[in-house]
Amino acid sequence: MRKARAVLVSAVMVLGLSVTAGAAAPAQATTAQAARLAGVFKDYSECQRIGSHGVAQGWWDSYSCQWEGRYRYYFLYA
């Protein structure tokens, strides 16, 4: 079950990146380049926790958790 979940999360990340990159408008392209995908989470609270931890550790200055309904996951952009 653990391997299947890891494969599923990896597949969702790849699909999310390819769909986002393919559908990005020129105005969004500069914004998308500034923020990178830092994680994919099932729960909003987990996304917020890791985002806050990254700020505290100095890994990034800010973050946002965005729900992707078609994948049913929260994407952490930092």
VENGIDA-V389177 format. One record per residue. N is the residue number from 1. SS is DSSP state (~ for helix, > for strand, _ for the rest). PSI is psi in radians with two decimals (999 if undefined). Layout:
n=N ss=SS psi=PSI
n=N ss=SS psi=PSI
This chain:
n=1 ss=_ psi=-0.66
n=2 ss=~ psi=-0.72
n=3 ss=~ psi=-0.72
n=4 ss=~ psi=-0.71
n=5 ss=~ psi=-0.72
n=6 ss=~ psi=-0.72
n=7 ss=~ psi=-0.72
n=8 ss=~ psi=-0.80
n=9 ss=~ psi=-0.72
n=10 ss=~ psi=-0.75
n=11 ss=~ psi=-0.70
n=12 ss=~ psi=-0.72
n=13 ss=~ psi=-0.80
n=14 ss=~ psi=-0.77
n=15 ss=~ psi=-0.74
n=16 ss=~ psi=-0.75
n=17 ss=~ psi=-0.73
n=18 ss=~ psi=-0.69
n=19 ss=~ psi=-0.75
n=20 ss=~ psi=-0.78
n=21 ss=~ psi=-0.65
n=22 ss=~ psi=-0.51
n=23 ss=~ psi=0.03
n=24 ss=_ psi=2.31
n=25 ss=_ psi=2.80
n=26 ss=~ psi=-0.64
n=27 ss=~ psi=-0.55
n=28 ss=~ psi=-0.37
n=29 ss=~ psi=-0.72
n=30 ss=~ psi=-0.63
n=31 ss=~ psi=-0.73
n=32 ss=~ psi=-0.56
n=33 ss=~ psi=-0.54
n=34 ss=~ psi=-0.59
n=35 ss=_ psi=2.38
n=36 ss=_ psi=2.68
n=37 ss=> psi=2.12
n=38 ss=> psi=-0.18
n=39 ss=> psi=2.86
n=40 ss=> psi=2.25
n=41 ss=> psi=2.59
n=42 ss=_ psi=-0.58
n=43 ss=_ psi=2.44
n=44 ss=~ psi=-0.70
n=45 ss=~ psi=-0.65
n=46 ss=~ psi=-0.70
n=47 ss=~ psi=-0.80
n=48 ss=~ psi=-0.70
n=49 ss=~ psi=-0.81
n=50 ss=~ psi=-0.66
n=51 ss=~ psi=-0.80
n=52 ss=~ psi=-0.69
n=53 ss=~ psi=-0.71
n=54 ss=~ psi=-0.68
n=55 ss=~ psi=-0.78
n=56 ss=~ psi=-0.60
n=57 ss=~ psi=-0.16
n=58 ss=_ psi=0.28
n=59 ss=_ psi=-0.56
n=60 ss=_ psi=2.82
n=61 ss=_ psi=-0.58
n=62 ss=_ psi=2.95
n=63 ss=_ psi=2.89
n=64 ss=> psi=2.50
n=65 ss=> psi=2.09
n=66 ss=> psi=2.23
n=67 ss=> psi=2.28
n=68 ss=> psi=1.70
n=69 ss=_ psi=-0.61
n=70 ss=_ psi=-0.40
n=71 ss=_ psi=-0.31
n=72 ss=_ psi=0.69
n=73 ss=> psi=2.73
n=74 ss=> psi=2.32
n=75 ss=> psi=2.21
n=76 ss=> psi=2.04
n=77 ss=> psi=2.29
n=78 ss=_ psi=999
